[in-house]
Amino acid sequence: MTQETPALNNPPFSLFSKFSLYSKKLAAGLETIGEGFYLIYRHGLYKDPNNPVNTRYVQYFCRRLCEVFNIEVQVHGAIPREPALWVSNHISWLDVAVLGSGARIFFLAKAEVEKWPILGNLAKGGGTLFIKRGSGDSIRIREQITEFLKQDIPVLFFPEATTTDGTRVKKVHGRLLGAAIEAQRPVQICVICYVNQNGELDMVAPFIGEMSFAEHVQRVLEMPKVTAHLLTLPAVPVTGHTVETLTGEVEQQMRAGLLELQRKVLKVMPDGTEAT
């Protein structure tokens, strides 16, 4: 009896193909991280990490990361170049790569990121500011952001203070928005939506729950191609605003903007209805 040749789509082959793709992405990721450190030390970014000129290197690195993780970034609307305090909804650590590939900005991150192996040093060298949640650190950071904005250095933070599954915008914490008021610079709002190949909200990209960072990186490396849609909204002038009123307006516009973006790029809305 002649033994049949196994079909190419059987489980062992699929597993091998999946492992091969994972290995290639992991190797490309490590190469990109090495390239990031090369940029930091070759151009001396660590000596003056928040120099606005450095954002060009941050943008290049973020675009390389998106390539590694097989994320296509589509920008809706023009990316403003005017000095502003940037805010965005927060779904994943991938947001930094997506936002950084579209706009030349520096980031504000939670203090734990600074302690991450390798990536913490990379983020610090790339001009990231770190804040401890629930501590007096926020006052110092707000003052620092104010000075940056006065020098026309763009900074982005995630005012939800936590990640979500991308279906909606949570409560906005606006204490740091006071930096825009003190510096008399507008607030630039943008929103992100991750879409899978079926035109649905992607559920692999969100970094939520009890999953460790290492586990989520592995899931992302195994993830099929995802499109990250980035929508910029009109800048919000701060004249006449208090921190409270500015927070309310930013939250309202972020929620409306995310809904607008979802209707534009999704085939099926998060509630199961067809997008219109």
C-alpha positions as a LaTeX table, in Angstrom:
\begin{tabular}{lrrr}
\hline
Residue & $x$ (\AA) & $y$ (\AA) & $z$ (\AA) \\
\hline
Met1 & 0.00 & 0.00 & 0.00 \\
Thr2 & 1.33 & 3.43 & $-0.92$ \\
Gln3 & 1.44 & 5.85 & 2.00 \\
Glu4 & $-0.21$ & 9.18 & 1.27 \\
Thr5 & 1.84 & 12.35 & 1.58 \\
Pro6 & 0.49 & 14.45 & 4.49 \\
Ala7 & $-1.53$ & 17.46 & 3.42 \\
Leu8 & 0.26 & 20.75 & 3.76 \\
Asn9 & $-2.51$ & 22.12 & 5.96 \\
Asn10 & $-2.43$ & 19.38 & 8.56 \\
Pro11 & $-1.74$ & 20.26 & 12.23 \\
Pro12 & 2.01 & 19.38 & 12.32 \\
Phe13 & 2.72 & 21.53 & 9.28 \\
Ser14 & 0.58 & 24.39 & 10.61 \\
Leu15 & 2.40 & 24.22 & 13.93 \\
Phe16 & 5.78 & 24.30 & 12.19 \\
Ser17 & 4.70 & 27.20 & 9.97 \\
Lys18 & 3.45 & 29.11 & 13.03 \\
Phe19 & 6.70 & 28.50 & 14.91 \\
Ser20 & 8.75 & 29.58 & 11.87 \\
Leu21 & 6.79 & 32.83 & 11.58 \\
Tyr22 & 7.16 & 33.44 & 15.32 \\
Ser23 & 10.92 & 32.84 & 15.15 \\
Lys24 & 11.34 & 35.23 & 12.23 \\
Lys25 & 9.37 & 37.97 & 14.00 \\
Leu26 & 11.32 & 37.43 & 17.24 \\
Ala27 & 14.63 & 37.66 & 15.39 \\
Ala28 & 13.46 & 40.83 & 13.61 \\
Gly29 & 12.32 & 42.29 & 16.93 \\
Leu30 & 15.67 & 41.68 & 18.60 \\
Glu31 & 17.42 & 43.18 & 15.59 \\
Thr32 & 15.20 & 46.28 & 15.80 \\
Ile33 & 15.87 & 46.68 & 19.53 \\
Gly34 & 19.59 & 46.52 & 18.78 \\
Glu35 & 19.08 & 49.13 & 16.10 \\
Gly36 & 17.29 & 51.33 & 18.65 \\
Phe37 & 20.25 & 51.21 & 21.02 \\
Tyr38 & 22.56 & 51.94 & 18.11 \\
Leu39 & 20.56 & 55.12 & 17.33 \\
Ile40 & 20.64 & 56.20 & 20.97 \\
Tyr41 & 24.41 & 55.87 & 21.30 \\
Arg42 & 25.45 & 56.68 & 17.73 \\
His43 & 23.61 & 60.01 & 17.82 \\
Gly44 & 24.08 & 60.66 & 21.55 \\
Leu45 & 20.35 & 60.84 & 22.28 \\
Tyr46 & 20.92 & 59.84 & 25.91 \\
Lys47 & 22.91 & 63.05 & 26.48 \\
Asp48 & 19.89 & 65.23 & 25.67 \\
Pro49 & 16.96 & 62.77 & 25.50 \\
Asn50 & 14.19 & 65.38 & 25.20 \\
Asn51 & 15.67 & 67.43 & 22.39 \\
Pro52 & 12.84 & 67.85 & 19.82 \\
Val53 & 15.26 & 66.81 & 17.05 \\
Asn54 & 15.37 & 63.35 & 18.61 \\
Thr55 & 11.73 & 62.68 & 17.72 \\
Arg56 & 12.81 & 61.83 & 14.16 \\
Tyr57 & 14.75 & 58.85 & 15.53 \\
Val58 & 11.86 & 57.88 & 17.80 \\
Gln59 & 9.54 & 57.94 & 14.77 \\
Tyr60 & 11.90 & 55.78 & 12.71 \\
Phe61 & 12.20 & 53.23 & 15.53 \\
Cys62 & 8.41 & 53.12 & 16.03 \\
Arg63 & 7.86 & 52.46 & 12.33 \\
Arg64 & 10.35 & 49.61 & 12.45 \\
Leu65 & 8.51 & 48.11 & 15.43 \\
Cys66 & 5.21 & 48.21 & 13.54 \\
Glu67 & 6.86 & 46.34 & 10.68 \\
Val68 & 8.14 & 43.67 & 13.08 \\
Phe69 & 4.72 & 43.12 & 14.65 \\
Asn70 & 2.99 & 43.12 & 11.25 \\
Ile71 & 0.92 & 46.21 & 12.07 \\
Glu72 & $-0.11$ & 48.49 & 9.24 \\
Val73 & $-0.75$ & 52.04 & 10.44 \\
Gln74 & $-3.37$ & 54.07 & 8.61 \\
Val75 & $-3.64$ & 57.74 & 9.55 \\
His76 & $-6.97$ & 59.49 & 9.13 \\
Gly77 & $-6.56$ & 63.23 & 8.87 \\
Ala78 & $-3.38$ & 65.29 & 8.88 \\
Ile79 & $-0.78$ & 64.94 & 11.63 \\
Pro80 & $-0.45$ & 68.41 & 13.21 \\
Arg81 & 3.03 & 69.83 & 13.71 \\
Glu82 & 2.02 & 72.70 & 15.99 \\
Pro83 & 3.29 & 72.43 & 19.59 \\
Ala84 & 0.64 & 70.74 & 21.74 \\
Leu85 & $-0.01$ & 68.36 & 24.61 \\
Trp86 & $-1.11$ & 65.10 & 22.97 \\
Val87 & $-3.60$ & 62.63 & 24.46 \\
Ser88 & $-4.90$ & 59.29 & 23.19 \\
Asn89 & $-6.99$ & 56.33 & 24.26 \\
His90 & $-4.89$ & 53.47 & 25.57 \\
Ile91 & $-5.23$ & 49.85 & 24.43 \\
Ser92 & $-1.76$ & 48.35 & 24.49 \\
Trp93 & 1.98 & 49.00 & 24.75 \\
Leu94 & 1.72 & 48.78 & 20.96 \\
Asp95 & 0.04 & 52.21 & 21.05 \\
Val96 & 3.46 & 53.81 & 21.48 \\
Ala97 & 4.72 & 52.26 & 18.23 \\
Val98 & 1.52 & 53.23 & 16.39 \\
Leu99 & 1.41 & 56.82 & 17.68 \\
Gly100 & 5.16 & 57.29 & 17.36 \\
Ser101 & 5.13 & 56.11 & 13.77 \\
Gly102 & 2.54 & 58.74 & 12.89 \\
Ala103 & 3.58 & 61.74 & 14.98 \\
Arg104 & 6.91 & 63.11 & 16.19 \\
Ile105 & 6.29 & 63.16 & 19.93 \\
Phe106 & 7.70 & 62.08 & 23.28 \\
Phe107 & 5.75 & 59.82 & 25.64 \\
Leu108 & 4.74 & 59.72 & 29.27 \\
Ala109 & 4.68 & 56.19 & 30.73 \\
Lys110 & 4.04 & 54.53 & 34.09 \\
Ala111 & 7.12 & 54.14 & 36.28 \\
Glu112 & 7.08 & 50.34 & 35.96 \\
Val113 & 8.09 & 50.63 & 32.29 \\
Glu114 & 11.43 & 52.15 & 33.28 \\
Lys115 & 12.23 & 48.90 & 35.15 \\
Trp116 & 11.40 & 46.62 & 32.22 \\
Pro117 & 14.48 & 44.68 & 31.06 \\
Ile118 & 16.11 & 46.24 & 27.98 \\
Leu119 & 12.96 & 48.08 & 26.85 \\
Gly120 & 13.05 & 50.33 & 29.92 \\
Asn121 & 16.52 & 51.61 & 29.02 \\
Leu122 & 15.45 & 51.96 & 25.41 \\
Ala123 & 12.40 & 54.04 & 26.36 \\
Lys124 & 14.48 & 56.24 & 28.68 \\
Gly125 & 17.07 & 56.86 & 25.97 \\
Gly126 & 14.24 & 57.78 & 23.60 \\
Gly127 & 13.06 & 60.61 & 25.84 \\
Thr128 & 10.17 & 58.90 & 27.65 \\
Leu129 & 9.04 & 60.50 & 30.92 \\
Phe130 & 8.02 & 58.20 & 33.77 \\
Ile131 & 5.39 & 58.79 & 36.43 \\
Lys132 & 4.38 & 56.88 & 39.56 \\
Arg133 & 0.62 & 56.56 & 39.76 \\
Gly134 & $-0.97$ & 57.86 & 42.94 \\
Ser135 & 2.08 & 59.78 & 44.12 \\
Gly136 & 3.28 & 63.36 & 44.28 \\
Asp137 & 5.29 & 62.56 & 41.19 \\
Ser138 & 2.42 & 63.90 & 39.09 \\
Ile139 & 3.10 & 67.46 & 40.27 \\
Arg140 & 6.74 & 67.24 & 39.25 \\
Ile141 & 5.84 & 65.66 & 35.92 \\
Arg142 & 3.18 & 68.30 & 35.22 \\
Glu143 & 5.75 & 71.04 & 35.85 \\
Gln144 & 8.22 & 69.26 & 33.58 \\
Ile145 & 5.63 & 68.87 & 30.81 \\
Thr146 & 4.75 & 72.56 & 31.17 \\
Glu147 & 8.38 & 73.52 & 30.56 \\
Phe148 & 8.59 & 71.17 & 27.59 \\
Leu149 & 5.47 & 72.68 & 26.04 \\
Lys150 & 6.80 & 76.20 & 26.55 \\
Gln151 & 9.86 & 75.08 & 24.58 \\
Asp152 & 7.60 & 73.61 & 21.88 \\
Ile153 & 8.51 & 70.02 & 22.82 \\
Pro154 & 5.48 & 67.77 & 22.14 \\
Val155 & 4.51 & 65.23 & 24.82 \\
Leu156 & 1.78 & 62.57 & 24.79 \\
Phe157 & 0.14 & 60.85 & 27.75 \\
Phe158 & $-2.74$ & 58.41 & 28.13 \\
Pro159 & $-5.34$ & 60.09 & 30.36 \\
Glu160 & $-7.36$ & 56.91 & 30.99 \\
Ala161 & $-4.39$ & 55.81 & 33.15 \\
Thr162 & $-4.99$ & 52.16 & 32.17 \\
Thr163 & $-5.44$ & 50.03 & 29.07 \\
Thr164 & $-8.83$ & 48.96 & 27.69 \\
Asp165 & $-10.10$ & 46.44 & 25.14 \\
Gly166 & $-10.59$ & 49.29 & 22.67 \\
Thr167 & $-14.37$ & 49.23 & 22.66 \\
Arg168 & $-14.76$ & 52.53 & 24.51 \\
Val169 & $-12.95$ & 55.34 & 26.31 \\
Lys170 & $-12.89$ & 55.08 & 30.11 \\
Lys171 & $-12.90$ & 57.96 & 32.59 \\
Val172 & $-10.30$ & 60.59 & 31.73 \\
His173 & $-7.95$ & 61.72 & 34.51 \\
Gly174 & $-7.06$ & 65.27 & 33.63 \\
Arg175 & $-4.61$ & 66.46 & 36.27 \\
Leu176 & $-1.76$ & 66.60 & 33.76 \\
Leu177 & $-3.90$ & 68.60 & 31.33 \\
Gly178 & $-3.10$ & 71.52 & 33.62 \\
Ala179 & 0.31 & 71.62 & 31.91 \\
Ala180 & $-1.35$ & 72.71 & 28.66 \\
Ile181 & $-3.22$ & 75.49 & 30.48 \\
Glu182 & $-0.10$ & 76.72 & 32.25 \\
Ala183 & 1.92 & 76.64 & 29.02 \\
Gln184 & $-0.98$ & 78.04 & 26.96 \\
Arg185 & $-0.65$ & 75.25 & 24.40 \\
Pro186 & $-3.61$ & 73.37 & 22.87 \\
Val187 & $-4.51$ & 69.75 & 23.57 \\
Gln188 & $-4.19$ & 67.50 & 20.54 \\
Ile189 & $-6.53$ & 64.52 & 20.72 \\
Cys190 & $-6.08$ & 61.32 & 18.73 \\
Val191 & $-7.75$ & 57.91 & 18.97 \\
Ile192 & $-6.63$ & 54.41 & 17.97 \\
Cys193 & $-8.60$ & 51.41 & 16.71 \\
Tyr194 & $-7.02$ & 48.00 & 15.99 \\
Val195 & $-8.83$ & 46.05 & 13.25 \\
Asn196 & $-8.27$ & 42.40 & 12.29 \\
Gln197 & $-8.50$ & 40.89 & 8.82 \\
Asn198 & $-12.23$ & 40.25 & 9.24 \\
Gly199 & $-12.93$ & 43.94 & 9.73 \\
Glu200 & $-13.66$ & 43.43 & 13.43 \\
Leu201 & $-12.13$ & 45.00 & 16.52 \\
Asp202 & $-8.93$ & 43.06 & 17.13 \\
Met203 & $-8.78$ & 41.28 & 20.50 \\
Val204 & $-5.11$ & 40.21 & 20.43 \\
Ala205 & $-3.56$ & 43.69 & 20.49 \\
Pro206 & $-5.20$ & 44.84 & 23.79 \\
Phe207 & $-2.90$ & 44.38 & 26.80 \\
Ile208 & $-5.45$ & 43.82 & 29.54 \\
Gly209 & $-6.23$ & 41.46 & 32.40 \\
Glu210 & $-3.63$ & 39.49 & 34.31 \\
Met211 & $-1.47$ & 38.56 & 31.32 \\
Ser212 & 2.24 & 39.27 & 31.77 \\
Phe213 & 4.13 & 41.48 & 29.36 \\
Ala214 & 6.20 & 38.52 & 28.12 \\
Glu215 & 3.05 & 36.48 & 27.45 \\
His216 & 1.46 & 39.33 & 25.53 \\
Val217 & 4.59 & 39.90 & 23.43 \\
Gln218 & 4.43 & 36.23 & 22.43 \\
Arg219 & 0.76 & 36.56 & 21.45 \\
Val220 & 1.52 & 39.66 & 19.40 \\
Leu221 & 4.39 & 37.91 & 17.61 \\
Glu222 & 1.96 & 35.13 & 16.65 \\
Met223 & $-0.75$ & 37.62 & 15.64 \\
Pro224 & $-1.88$ & 37.79 & 11.98 \\
Lys225 & $-1.68$ & 41.16 & 10.25 \\
Val226 & $-3.58$ & 43.93 & 12.04 \\
Thr227 & $-4.39$ & 47.43 & 10.86 \\
Ala228 & $-4.04$ & 50.20 & 13.43 \\
His229 & $-6.21$ & 53.16 & 12.49 \\
Leu230 & $-5.15$ & 56.51 & 13.94 \\
Leu231 & $-7.55$ & 59.46 & 13.84 \\
Thr232 & $-6.49$ & 62.98 & 14.79 \\
Leu233 & $-9.13$ & 65.46 & 15.95 \\
Pro234 & $-9.04$ & 69.26 & 15.86 \\
Ala235 & $-6.80$ & 70.68 & 18.60 \\
Val236 & $-8.63$ & 71.94 & 21.70 \\
Pro237 & $-7.69$ & 75.52 & 22.68 \\
Val238 & $-7.17$ & 75.92 & 26.42 \\
Thr239 & $-8.16$ & 79.59 & 26.68 \\
Gly240 & $-10.92$ & 80.02 & 29.26 \\
His241 & $-10.68$ & 76.45 & 30.52 \\
Thr242 & $-10.04$ & 75.16 & 34.02 \\
Val243 & $-8.56$ & 71.70 & 34.50 \\
Glu244 & $-12.06$ & 70.40 & 35.24 \\
Thr245 & $-13.74$ & 71.86 & 32.16 \\
Leu246 & $-10.83$ & 70.89 & 29.92 \\
Thr247 & $-10.95$ & 67.33 & 31.26 \\
Gly248 & $-14.66$ & 67.12 & 30.51 \\
Glu249 & $-14.23$ & 68.37 & 26.95 \\
Val250 & $-11.28$ & 66.07 & 26.24 \\
Glu251 & $-13.21$ & 63.05 & 27.53 \\
Gln252 & $-16.28$ & 63.92 & 25.45 \\
Gln253 & $-14.25$ & 64.44 & 22.28 \\
Met254 & $-12.22$ & 61.26 & 22.79 \\
Arg255 & $-15.40$ & 59.19 & 23.12 \\
Ala256 & $-17.03$ & 60.83 & 20.11 \\
Gly257 & $-13.82$ & 60.48 & 18.08 \\
Leu258 & $-13.44$ & 56.78 & 18.86 \\
Leu259 & $-17.05$ & 56.12 & 17.89 \\
Glu260 & $-16.53$ & 58.05 & 14.64 \\
Leu261 & $-13.39$ & 56.05 & 13.86 \\
Gln262 & $-15.04$ & 52.70 & 14.64 \\
Arg263 & $-17.95$ & 53.49 & 12.32 \\
Lys264 & $-15.46$ & 54.38 & 9.61 \\
Val265 & $-13.14$ & 51.35 & 9.79 \\
Leu266 & $-15.14$ & 48.46 & 11.31 \\
Lys267 & $-17.57$ & 46.16 & 9.51 \\
Val268 & $-19.12$ & 45.15 & 12.82 \\
Met269 & $-19.35$ & 47.50 & 15.82 \\
Pro270 & $-18.34$ & 46.31 & 19.30 \\
Asp271 & $-22.01$ & 45.90 & 20.24 \\
Gly272 & $-22.52$ & 43.47 & 17.35 \\
Thr273 & $-24.40$ & 45.84 & 15.04 \\
Glu274 & $-23.26$ & 46.60 & 11.51 \\
Ala275 & $-21.20$ & 49.78 & 11.14 \\
Thr276 & $-22.97$ & 52.58 & 9.27 \\
\hline
\end{tabular}
